[in-house]
Amino acid sequence: MKDRYFYNIDLYEWQKGKVFMLSEVASLEEYHPINILLSKAIADFEAGKFSYDGATFVKERSESIFEAAAFIHDWRNAMGYISKQVDKEMFDIMSVLAYNTNLVIWRFILTRFTFINEWRHKLLCSYVGAIPPNLYVKPDLNY
């Protein structure tokens, strides 16, 4: 599955995936930064601004290809933001949403190759930068 834009996805599959992603963030406050990011990513996907084919090389957390952390991460990459900071954002989101440790470890290993994706975007002239303006960072609660 490559380059799956909103208009390429069955409406039932999208609704099921969207409901799952929204259920992942349902316990967060309405204006939590992750909710805001997910809402923006969903709006851009529905507007056809980026394609999504699921998490790269690992199984998703859900039965469909849709899950919040990978969806937001792919949205960031599609918008031209590729970096270790964007990868860390995905890990912070996975931490807040209590993703399975094995899944986090596999994604950690795979993100060691982010530099390849960064080079690719630079060659394609689609690289915007390393840090998006509204990057989510999990608060450090060590006082």
N, C-alpha and C positions, 0 to 999 in steps of 0.2 A: 504494500500500500504506500504509494508515494504521491505527494502533492494533492492531498485531499482537502479541497476547499469546501466551504459550507454547502455550496450548490452541488457538490459531488457526493454528499452524504445523505443517506436515507433519513427522512425526518424522524422516524421512530428511533433510529440509532442515535441521532443527535439529541432528541429529547431525553432518552434514557441516560446518555452520557452527561448532559447538562444537569439533570436531576442529581446524578451521583456526585458531580463536582460541587454542586450547591449544598448537598448533604454533608460533604467533607468540612465545609466552613460554617455549617449551621450553628455550631456551639460558640462561635466567635461573635463579638459585638458587631452590630450592623455596620459600623464605620471602621472596623478593624482594617488595617492596611492590606491584609491578604484578601479580604472581601472586595475591597476597592480594586485591587489589581485583577482579581478574577473577573469582576464585572467588566472592566475595561478590555480584558483579553476576549471575553465572550462577545462583547459588542464588536470588536475588530474582526473576530472570526465570522460572525454573522454578516458583517459588511463585506466579506470577501477580501480582507486586507492581508491575510496570511493563510497558509495551508497547515494542516496538522495531520500527522500520520501515526501518532502515538509515541510513547517513549522509545528512544533509540537503543536497540539491542537488549532490552530487558522487558519483562512482562510488566504490564501496568498493575496498579493496585486494584482496579475494578475489573468487571467482566467485559467491559467495552474498552476501546482505546483511550477513553477519556478519564483523566484524573487531574486534580488541581495543580499539583507541583510541576508535572511534566508539561502540562498545557501552558502554564504561565512561563515556564522556562523556554519552551519553543516559541511562544509569542515574543518574548524578549529577543531571542535570536533572530526571528523573522523581521523584527523591527530594526535590526542592525546592531544590537547590543550583545556582544560576545566577549566574555571575560571570566576570570576566576571570581570576580565579585558577583556576577550574575549566577554563576554556579553555586556560590555560597548562599545567595538568596534562595535558590531552590532547596538547599539543605536546611536552611532556617525554616522554610515553609514546611518541609517534610517533618522537621522536629516538632513544630507547633501542632501539626495535624497528626502526629503520632504514627508515622509510617513505620513499617516493619524494618527491623535492623538489617536483615539480609538484603533487602531492596536498597537501602541507603548505602550499604557497603559496595554493592555492584555499581551503583551510580557514581559513587566516589571514585572507583577504579576507572570507569569510563570517562569521567570528566578530566582525568589526567591528560586526555588528548584534545582538550579544548583549543589548544594553540593551532591545531590543524583546521578546525572550523573557523577560527579567527583569520588565518591566512586565506582560506577559501573566500570568505566574505570580503576581504581586502582586495583580492584578485578580481572579484565580481563587482567591485565598487559599491557594495551594499553594507559596508562596515560603517556604523555611525559612531560608535565609541564603546568604551569599557563600562562606563557607569551611567545607567539611565537616571533621569532626574528624581524618580520616586522609588528608588531601590529599597526593598524591605530588608531590614536587619533586625534579627530577633534581639530584643532587649537583654542586656547582661544584668542578671539579678544578683550578682555578687557585690555586696555592699562593703 
